[in-house]
Amino acid sequence: AAAITGSSVTRAGGGGGANESGCYGGGTGGAGGGGNASQGGNGTAGTTNTGSGGGGSQNGTSGAGGSGVVILRIATADYSGTTTGSPTVTTVGSDKVLVFNGSGSYTA
């Protein structure tokens, strides 16, 4: 978990594994991670914009990993305001925080 955006968020959890015995269960990816799958079931996709792994499956289809995120935290005094794409820009204390969930760039 990290609070780079001003509040604690868990990202990049590992995907859950399938249970070999055929019972429901298997590991979970933790907060922000992929789901789990039982034998023959399909894995759950990882959480969007977290970079989390997808859930595994023994005989079904594994879940896709979650898309990633890029977060920049810059002192407001040094922030140029020059971006492409559609980042979310917020102020946390004396810093600007840019969150890119898709393509884009920041120019200092």
Solvent accessible surface area in square Angstrom, and as a share of the most:
residue,aa,sasa,rsa
1,A,103,0.80
2,A,54,0.42
3,A,56,0.43
4,I,63,0.32
5,T,34,0.20
6,G,46,0.44
7,S,71,0.46
8,S,83,0.53
9,V,56,0.32
10,T,52,0.30
11,R,66,0.24
12,A,70,0.54
13,G,12,0.11
14,G,49,0.47
15,G,36,0.34
16,G,3,0.03
17,G,37,0.35
18,A,34,0.26
19,N,40,0.20
20,E,143,0.64
21,S,84,0.54
22,G,31,0.30
23,C,80,0.48
24,Y,197,0.75
25,G,26,0.25
26,G,35,0.34
27,G,42,0.41
28,T,97,0.56
29,G,9,0.08
30,G,51,0.49
31,A,71,0.55
32,G,22,0.21
33,G,13,0.13
34,G,3,0.02
35,G,20,0.19
36,N,53,0.27
37,A,6,0.05
38,S,21,0.14
39,Q,76,0.34
40,G,48,0.46
41,G,25,0.24
42,N,101,0.52
43,G,14,0.13
44,T,73,0.43
45,A,61,0.47
46,G,8,0.07
47,T,65,0.38
48,T,93,0.54
49,N,47,0.24
50,T,17,0.10
51,G,40,0.38
52,S,2,0.01
53,G,27,0.26
54,G,19,0.18
55,G,0,0.00
56,G,19,0.19
57,S,21,0.14
58,Q,77,0.34
59,N,103,0.53
60,G,34,0.33
61,T,95,0.55
62,S,65,0.42
63,G,17,0.16
64,A,73,0.56
65,G,50,0.48
66,G,14,0.14
67,S,60,0.39
68,G,44,0.42
69,V,37,0.21
70,V,88,0.50
71,I,33,0.17
72,L,62,0.31
73,R,96,0.35
74,I,32,0.16
75,A,45,0.35
76,T,60,0.35
77,A,104,0.81
78,D,102,0.53
79,Y,51,0.19
80,S,55,0.35
81,G,42,0.40
82,T,73,0.42
83,T,46,0.27
84,T,78,0.46
85,G,54,0.52
86,S,108,0.70
87,P,22,0.14
88,T,76,0.44
89,V,62,0.36
90,T,65,0.38
91,T,79,0.46
92,V,30,0.17
93,G,72,0.69
94,S,90,0.58
95,D,32,0.17
96,K,46,0.20
97,V,0,0.00
98,L,0,0.00
99,V,27,0.15
100,F,14,0.06
101,N,78,0.40
102,G,58,0.56
103,S,106,0.68
104,G,39,0.37
105,S,52,0.34
106,Y,47,0.18
107,T,79,0.46
108,A,110,0.85
